[in-house]
């Protein structure tokens, strides 16, 4: 199920910013290709995201530091190895 929320920021009773946020309840952190399985294919997609070849689908920041980098690949590998 997908939920859409809109955030409105007001200053002095005037809207300064409007941001739409979409949440997909079925999104799995690290499942970058949307097949509901976290595996080596997701690591390959992560590398492409870091290299700038493709966009982040919204769940690539494994360690939640607002940067997608090698630390997220390490975290993704750990997720895979824990299964």
Steps between C-alpha positions, in 0.01 A plus 500: 500500500634844409431803720557858385547782748554869439707710740432875498742733679367845592685812613299806602180332375644456148594167352876485448541138401285210385642148482316185395614179666399158368522191721470148366420261786629211293847653453778287648821680601772380264264342247600738224343311209163448672493120484456468882833312521824665616787340308804564276280668239423772752873549563556551127221758494652670806835531319320657203322744732832603656658539156208723396374269228154457653288678762437377852153340516472631857638214705873493419622692805549190714670673795265803486774766492349684199798402282509199270856366494719196565372477858154425361648222286664352811167525684320334210753215495443454874123485444549231237740297715260512800231311300 
